């Protein structure tokens, strides 16, 4: 891995560790999905990671700032409004045959 990328990733890990309050809020808000097994929970984590990354990146790119707490609450509301869709999508994990 290129050293510049390694530095960015390490920086992001530190940022995530220091922002556990938002992670906890997101986990608590998505309580209906807590009963998933490991495979499905991992799939949900990947989806949420991608959505959160997009939310954060686009806020910085378009608004030229980090998202506010109010905007983060709006993200949670948007995810909650689509929790059934997320659940349905995640439960399909393993239903796809991938040639190796």
Number of C-alpha atoms within 10 A of each C-alpha: 5 6 8 9 10 11 11 11 12 12 12 12 12 11 11 13 11 10 11 11 11 15 12 11 13 20 14 12 15 15 11 13 18 10 9 15 10 9 13 19 17 14 18 20 13 12 15 15 12 12 14 16 12 12 17 16 16 15 16 13 11 8 10 10 12 14 16 11 10 9 13 17 15 12 17 19 15 11 18 17 11 11 16 13 12 17 16 10 14 20 17 11 14 10 7 7 7 6 4 3
